[in-house]
C-alpha cells in the first residue's frame, strides 16, 4: 500500500522532470495553460474524463467555475488522448481528472490537479507542479504529488 502511495507521489516529480525541456510554451493565455495542463493529463491511448469546471480545490471539487471554451479547445488540441468532458464523475467511466486554474505569478506558474481511478484498486491522487519561465519559455522545476488506495 505504502509503495503505491510513493509511486504516485513520484509521478509528479517525473512529470515535471520529463517535460522540463518542453520547448515552445510561452505566454499566459489558453495555449500556455493547455500545454501545462497537457503535462498533467499526459499521453496515451486510454480515454480520460475531465470535469467541465476548474476548481481551486481540485481534491475536494470545491470553489469551481466553468471551464472556458477556448481553454477546453486548447487542451483537446494539446492532449494526446481521448477526453470526455463531464459534469460529474462517472463511477464506471475512465480515470476522472479535476484541474485547477493555472496560477501565473512573476516568472512562475503553478498547475494543480486531482484524479480518481474507478479501477479495481479505486486509487485517487493529485499533484501540484511548479513551472519557471526562463528565456521566455515555461519549464518544470518541481512537483509534489500524493496518492492513496483503499486497503485491500
LUMNUBA-629209 format. One line per 8 residues: their letters; for each residue x, y, z negated of N, C-alpha, C, O. Coordinates in nm, 3 decimals, m for minus. Last residue first. Layout:
LUMNUBA-629209
a = X:Y:Z:X:Y:Z:X:Y:Z:X:Y:Z  ...
end
This chain:
LUMNUBA-629209
xxxxxxxx = m0.661:m0.326:m0.086:m0.706:m0.445:m0.011:m0.782:m0.538:m0.100:m0.828:m0.643:m0.056  m0.751:0.009:m0.151:m0.687:m0.115:m0.195:m0.747:m0.233:m0.119:m0.867:m0.237:m0.093  m0.754:0.241:0.125:m0.816:0.177:0.009:m0.742:0.049:m0.027:m0.677:m0.013:0.058  m0.476:0.448:0.199:m0.563:0.339:0.244:m0.627:0.278:0.120:m0.559:0.264:0.018  m0.346:0.765:0.285:m0.392:0.671:0.185:m0.484:0.568:0.252:m0.557:0.598:0.345  m0.107:1.027:0.334:m0.196:0.922:0.383:m0.233:0.828:0.271:m0.159:0.813:0.174  0.055:1.325:0.442:0.002:1.238:0.337:m0.089:1.136:0.401:m0.141:1.157:0.511  0.333:1.540:0.526:0.218:1.456:0.557:0.177:1.373:0.437:0.254:1.354:0.343
xxxxxxxx = 0.490:1.820:0.640:0.453:1.749:0.519:0.328:1.669:0.551:0.229:1.725:0.597  0.768:1.935:0.834:0.630:1.891:0.819:0.611:1.816:0.689:0.705:1.757:0.635  0.966:2.169:1.024:0.942:2.077:0.914:0.795:2.039:0.909:0.710:2.103:0.971  1.000:2.279:1.281:1.113:2.281:1.187:1.091:2.191:1.067:1.188:2.139:1.011  0.930:2.297:1.630:0.901:2.241:1.499:1.022:2.244:1.409:1.134:2.215:1.453  0.921:2.606:1.808:0.980:2.474:1.788:0.952:2.427:1.646:0.951:2.507:1.552  0.827:2.843:2.052:0.797:2.777:1.925:0.862:2.640:1.922:0.859:2.566:2.020  1.031:3.101:2.199:0.959:2.974:2.208:0.940:2.912:2.069:1.025:2.927:1.981
xxxxxxxx = 1.186:3.332:2.169:1.056:3.343:2.234:0.976:3.215:2.242:0.862:3.218:2.290  1.408:3.260:2.020:1.427:3.299:2.161:1.295:3.295:2.238:1.292:3.260:2.356  1.200:3.088:1.809:1.339:3.123:1.836:1.353:3.148:1.986:1.313:3.065:2.067  0.965:3.045:1.567:0.988:3.099:1.700:1.133:3.143:1.712:1.181:3.225:1.634  0.877:2.742:1.408:0.950:2.868:1.404:0.973:2.914:1.547:0.996:2.833:1.637  0.625:2.560:1.234:0.699:2.591:1.356:0.766:2.726:1.339:0.718:2.813:1.267  0.515:2.300:1.031:0.565:2.437:1.036:0.652:2.454:1.160:0.741:2.373:1.187  0.228:2.112:0.963:0.350:2.125:1.040:0.388:2.271:1.050:0.303:2.356:1.076
xxxxxxxx = 0.070:1.904:0.747:0.089:2.045:0.777:0.226:2.055:0.844:0.327:2.011:0.789  m0.162:1.630:0.760:m0.029:1.688:0.758:m0.037:1.838:0.782:m0.138:1.891:0.829  m0.332:1.328:0.662:m0.324:1.461:0.718:m0.182:1.512:0.711:m0.092:1.444:0.662  m0.559:1.049:0.630:m0.438:1.125:0.601:m0.445:1.263:0.662:m0.550:1.308:0.707  m0.684:0.719:0.576:m0.704:0.860:0.608:m0.577:0.933:0.572:m0.496:0.885:0.492  m0.796:0.386:0.664:m0.698:0.481:0.613:m0.738:0.623:0.650:m0.816:0.645:0.743  m0.933:0.139:0.705:m1.005:0.262:0.666:m0.912:0.366:0.603:m0.945:0.425:0.501  m0.848:m0.106:0.798:m0.789:m0.057:0.674:m0.856:0.069:0.622:m0.838:0.104:0.506
xxxxxxxx = m1.000:m0.141:1.034:m1.007:m0.241:0.929:m0.953:m0.189:0.795:m1.006:m0.224:0.690  m1.092:0.201:1.127:m1.050:0.062:1.149:m1.057:m0.023:1.024:m1.113:0.018:0.922  m1.145:0.467:1.120:m1.253:0.378:1.078:m1.217:0.231:1.093:m1.302:0.144:1.073  m0.936:0.702:0.995:m0.934:0.587:1.085:m1.041:0.488:1.039:m1.030:0.431:0.930  m0.920:1.047:0.990:m0.983:0.930:0.931:m0.980:0.820:1.035:m1.018:0.842:1.150  m0.715:1.336:0.929:m0.769:1.232:1.015:m0.826:1.118:0.931:m0.786:1.096:0.817  m0.634:1.685:0.944:m0.665:1.565:0.867:m0.725:1.464:0.964:m0.779:1.502:1.068  m0.395:1.955:0.981:m0.499:1.865:1.029:m0.522:1.755:0.927:m0.442:1.734:0.836
xxxxxxxx = m0.230:2.261:1.073:m0.273:2.163:0.973:m0.385:2.078:1.031:m0.460:2.122:1.119  0.041:2.455:1.163:m0.070:2.376:1.215:m0.103:2.269:1.112:m0.015:2.196:1.068  0.185:2.771:1.146:0.150:2.651:1.072:0.029:2.585:1.137:m0.072:2.650:1.163  0.468:2.962:1.248:0.329:2.920:1.270:0.307:2.790:1.194:0.399:2.709:1.179  0.680:3.253:1.241:0.646:3.116:1.200:0.499:3.089:1.232:0.418:3.181:1.242  0.718:3.518:1.310:0.818:3.422:1.352:0.793:3.279:1.309:0.875:3.192:1.336  0.495:3.609:1.099:0.610:3.674:1.162:0.718:3.570:1.190:0.799:3.539:1.103  0.237:3.370:1.177:0.296:3.474:1.094:0.411:3.540:1.171:0.421:3.527:1.293
xxxxxxxx = m0.054:3.200:1.258:0.067:3.263:1.310:0.111:3.373:1.216:0.032:3.460:1.178  m0.210:2.905:1.208:m0.182:3.033:1.141:m0.048:3.086:1.193:0.056:3.024:1.175  m0.456:2.743:1.385:m0.312:2.763:1.375:m0.290:2.901:1.314:m0.344:3.001:1.361  m0.732:2.618:1.203:m0.680:2.718:1.296:m0.528:2.728:1.277:m0.479:2.722:1.165  m0.721:2.260:1.162:m0.731:2.394:1.106:m0.689:2.493:1.214:m0.617:2.456:1.306  m0.908:1.973:1.268:m0.795:2.066:1.280:m0.826:2.198:1.212:m0.941:2.241:1.204  m0.974:1.643:1.229:m1.023:1.776:1.193:m0.901:1.866:1.194:m0.801:1.838:1.127  m1.044:1.339:1.399:m0.949:1.445:1.366:m1.024:1.573:1.329:m1.125:1.607:1.391
xxxxxxxx = m1.088:0.993:1.384:m1.154:1.123:1.375:m1.053:1.227:1.326:m0.985:1.206:1.226  m1.056:0.712:1.591:m0.996:0.795:1.487:m1.054:0.936:1.498:m1.068:0.991:1.608  m1.380:0.612:1.727:m1.234:0.610:1.719:m1.184:0.700:1.605:m1.265:0.756:1.531  m1.676:0.504:1.538:m1.604:0.562:1.651:m1.454:0.547:1.637:m1.405:0.480:1.546  m1.837:0.437:1.333:m1.793:0.328:1.420:m1.715:0.379:1.541:m1.691:0.305:1.636  m1.884:0.687:1.217:m1.823:0.581:1.138:m1.767:0.471:1.228:m1.660:0.417:1.200  m1.814:0.991:1.339:m1.889:0.870:1.373:m1.817:0.754:1.306:m1.701:0.726:1.338  m1.828:1.304:1.187:m1.752:1.181:1.206:m1.846:1.065:1.234:m1.944:1.043:1.163
xxxxxxxx = m1.998:1.557:1.378:m1.963:1.491:1.253:m1.895:1.359:1.285:m1.903:1.309:1.397  m1.994:1.658:1.632:m2.044:1.746:1.526:m2.013:1.690:1.388:m2.004:1.765:1.291  m1.717:1.600:1.856:m1.830:1.555:1.777:m1.866:1.657:1.670:m1.781:1.732:1.622  m1.565:1.534:2.159:m1.594:1.640:2.063:m1.721:1.603:1.990:m1.823:1.576:2.054  m1.334:1.303:2.246:m1.478:1.320:2.234:m1.501:1.423:2.125:m1.460:1.403:2.010  m1.062:1.272:2.461:m1.116:1.338:2.343:m1.268:1.342:2.354:m1.323:1.379:2.458  m0.805:1.059:2.582:m0.946:1.099:2.587:m0.993:1.159:2.454:m0.966:1.103:2.347  m0.480:1.213:2.608:m0.566:1.104:2.564:m0.711:1.151:2.570:m0.736:1.272:2.564
xxxxxxxx = m0.281:1.423:2.602:m0.278:1.315:2.699:m0.355:1.193:2.648:m0.301:1.082:2.644  m0.357:1.762:2.572:m0.353:1.631:2.507:m0.366:1.523:2.613:m0.451:1.530:2.702  m0.391:1.990:2.728:m0.259:1.963:2.670:m0.246:1.823:2.611:m0.135:1.770:2.602  m0.655:2.006:2.809:m0.551:2.005:2.911:m0.414:1.967:2.858:m0.330:1.917:2.932  m0.783:2.008:2.564:m0.813:1.899:2.657:m0.707:1.890:2.767:m0.673:1.781:2.813  m0.682:2.253:2.472:m0.642:2.129:2.406:m0.668:2.010:2.497:m0.585:1.919:2.507  m0.814:2.430:2.646:m0.668:2.425:2.647:m0.618:2.297:2.580:m0.521:2.237:2.627  m1.081:2.385:2.575:m1.037:2.353:2.711:m0.885:2.341:2.718:m0.832:2.253:2.786
xxxxxxxx = m1.069:2.480:2.308:m1.108:2.341:2.338:m1.059:2.299:2.476:m1.002:2.192:2.492  m1.002:2.748:2.353:m0.908:2.662:2.283:m0.941:2.514:2.307:m0.850:2.433:2.324  m1.233:2.843:2.483:m1.103:2.847:2.552:m0.999:2.757:2.485:m0.916:2.697:2.553  m1.432:2.788:2.275:m1.430:2.715:2.402:m1.296:2.724:2.475:m1.248:2.623:2.526  m1.339:2.760:1.932:m1.355:2.845:2.051:m1.342:2.764:2.181:m1.253:2.681:2.194  m1.525:2.584:1.708:m1.402:2.572:1.786:m1.420:2.659:1.911:m1.511:2.632:1.989  m1.687:2.756:1.442:m1.695:2.690:1.573:m1.559:2.693:1.643:m1.488:2.793:1.638  m1.545:2.700:1.118:m1.604:2.788:1.219:m1.603:2.713:1.351:m1.528:2.617:1.369
xxxxxxxx = m1.544:2.603:0.771:m1.531:2.574:0.914:m1.600:2.680:1.000:m1.700:2.740:0.960  m1.503:2.525:0.496:m1.469:2.657:0.549:m1.443:2.647:0.700:m1.334:2.679:0.748  m1.409:2.176:0.502:m1.472:2.294:0.442:m1.422:2.421:0.509:m1.316:2.424:0.571  m1.310:1.907:0.507:m1.400:1.959:0.609:m1.482:2.074:0.550:m1.606:2.071:0.548  m1.106:1.829:0.350:m1.239:1.826:0.288:m1.348:1.874:0.384:m1.465:1.881:0.347  m0.893:1.855:0.521:m0.906:1.731:0.445:m1.043:1.717:0.380:m1.091:1.606:0.358  m0.908:2.120:0.626:m0.947:2.006:0.709:m0.965:1.875:0.631:m1.046:1.792:0.672  m0.981:2.407:0.551:m0.953:2.295:0.460:m0.993:2.167:0.533:m1.099:2.110:0.506
xxxxxxxx = m1.047:2.556:0.766:m0.928:2.599:0.691:m0.889:2.495:0.587:m0.776:2.495:0.539  m1.144:2.401:1.064:m1.167:2.413:0.919:m1.039:2.454:0.849:m0.934:2.393:0.870  m1.322:2.429:1.362:m1.192:2.444:1.299:m1.216:2.470:1.150:m1.301:2.553:1.115  m1.552:2.197:1.508:m1.526:2.315:1.425:m1.382:2.312:1.376:m1.326:2.205:1.352  m1.597:1.958:1.625:m1.621:2.077:1.707:m1.601:2.207:1.630:m1.630:2.315:1.681  m1.354:1.707:1.560:m1.464:1.789:1.512:m1.476:1.916:1.596:m1.375:1.975:1.635  m1.281:1.452:1.786:m1.234:1.575:1.723:m1.357:1.657:1.684:m1.450:1.674:1.762  m1.184:1.121:1.836:m1.295:1.214:1.821:m1.243:1.333:1.742:m1.171:1.316:1.643
xxxxxxxx = m0.983:0.963:2.088:m1.000:1.020:1.954:m1.127:1.102:1.954:m1.174:1.147:2.059  m0.876:0.670:2.271:m0.954:0.792:2.254:m0.957:0.836:2.108:m0.935:0.756:2.017  m0.554:0.558:2.362:m0.670:0.540:2.276:m0.744:0.672:2.258:m0.681:0.775:2.234  m0.327:0.619:2.498:m0.445:0.591:2.579:m0.570:0.575:2.493:m0.682:0.578:2.545  m0.118:0.898:2.409:m0.162:0.760:2.403:m0.288:0.742:2.484:m0.347:0.838:2.533  0.010:1.159:2.199:m0.015:1.096:2.328:m0.060:0.952:2.308:m0.041:0.894:2.201  m0.114:1.403:1.961:m0.018:1.313:2.025:m0.063:1.258:2.158:m0.159:1.304:2.220  m0.228:1.563:1.773:m0.309:1.455:1.827:m0.222:1.355:1.903:m0.254:1.236:1.909
xxxxxxxx = m0.002:1.735:1.729:m0.071:1.667:1.620:m0.146:1.545:1.673:m0.127:1.435:1.622  0.067:1.838:1.968:0.170:1.763:1.896:0.108:1.685:1.782:0.160:1.580:1.742  m0.161:1.978:2.026:m0.135:1.857:2.103:m0.026:1.773:2.037:m0.026:1.651:2.049  m0.131:2.203:1.866:m0.229:2.102:1.826:m0.207:1.971:1.901:m0.232:1.864:1.846  0.060:2.336:2.023:0.094:2.296:1.886:m0.002:2.189:1.836:0.040:2.093:1.772  m0.091:2.372:2.257:0.034:2.297:2.262:0.077:2.251:2.124:0.125:2.138:2.108  m0.301:2.530:2.160:m0.329:2.397:2.214:m0.203:2.312:2.219:m0.207:2.193:2.188  m0.162:2.765:2.094:m0.230:2.689:1.989:m0.257:2.546:2.036:m0.238:2.451:1.960
xxxxxxxx = m0.078:2.841:2.351:0.021:2.809:2.248:m0.042:2.726:2.138:0.016:2.628:2.092  m0.333:2.880:2.472:m0.236:2.787:2.529:m0.130:2.745:2.428:m0.097:2.627:2.419  m0.460:3.079:2.313:m0.513:2.942:2.319:m0.413:2.841:2.375:m0.409:2.727:2.328  m0.171:3.273:2.190:m0.306:3.253:2.243:m0.347:3.108:2.246:m0.279:3.022:2.190  0.080:3.343:2.128:m0.007:3.308:2.016:m0.150:3.280:2.062:m0.239:3.265:1.979  0.399:3.258:2.290:0.282:3.339:2.258:0.204:3.288:2.140:0.250:3.203:2.063  0.500:2.938:2.420:0.522:3.081:2.397:0.391:3.146:2.357:0.283:3.095:2.388  0.653:2.660:2.487:0.544:2.702:2.400:0.572:2.846:2.358:0.657:2.872:2.273
xxxxxxxx = 0.871:2.572:2.644:0.759:2.637:2.708:0.641:2.673:2.620:0.537:2.712:2.672  0.984:2.260:2.511:1.007:2.387:2.578:0.875:2.444:2.630:0.781:2.370:2.656  1.048:2.094:2.223:0.944:2.117:2.323:0.960:2.256:2.382:0.951:2.357:2.312  1.219:2.015:2.032:1.279:2.073:2.151:1.176:2.100:2.259:1.211:2.126:2.374  1.059:1.903:1.843:1.130:2.026:1.808:1.189:2.093:1.930:1.208:2.215:1.932  0.926:1.670:1.862:0.883:1.776:1.951:0.955:1.908:1.925:0.917:2.012:1.978  1.032:1.504:1.673:1.022:1.456:1.809:0.986:1.564:1.908:1.014:1.550:2.027  1.004:1.654:1.439:1.137:1.626:1.491:1.133:1.583:1.636:1.219:1.622:1.715
xxxxxxxx = 0.722:1.654:1.413:0.796:1.779:1.427:0.933:1.752:1.489:0.972:1.822:1.583  0.669:1.379:1.395:0.601:1.463:1.494:0.679:1.591:1.520:0.698:1.631:1.634  0.825:1.302:1.177:0.857:1.251:1.309:0.792:1.335:1.419:0.852:1.359:1.523  0.690:1.432:0.972:0.828:1.468:0.999:0.868:1.422:1.138:0.936:1.495:1.211  0.447:1.293:0.991:0.451:1.439:1.008:0.592:1.485:1.041:0.611:1.570:1.128  0.522:1.028:0.934:0.469:1.064:1.065:0.478:1.213:1.091:0.514:1.254:1.201  0.576:1.003:0.668:0.688:1.017:0.760:0.646:1.056:0.900:0.725:1.111:0.976  0.321:0.956:0.575:0.387:1.082:0.540:0.505:1.107:0.632:0.531:1.221:0.671
xxxxxxxx = 0.286:0.697:0.673:0.201:0.805:0.724:0.265:0.940:0.695:0.263:1.029:0.780  0.478:0.564:0.521:0.486:0.561:0.667:0.404:0.673:0.728:0.447:0.738:0.824  0.384:0.605:0.262:0.509:0.666:0.303:0.525:0.668:0.454:0.580:0.763:0.510  0.149:0.451:0.278:0.141:0.594:0.247:0.269:0.665:0.289:0.263:0.774:0.346  0.253:0.195:0.327:0.168:0.260:0.426:0.160:0.410:0.403:0.164:0.488:0.499  0.389:0.152:0.087:0.466:0.160:0.211:0.383:0.229:0.319:0.435:0.311:0.394  0.183:0.129:m0.092:0.270:0.244:m0.103:0.350:0.263:0.024:0.376:0.376:0.066  0.083:m0.119:0.000:0.000:0.000:0.000:0.087:0.125:0.000:0.067:0.215:0.081
end
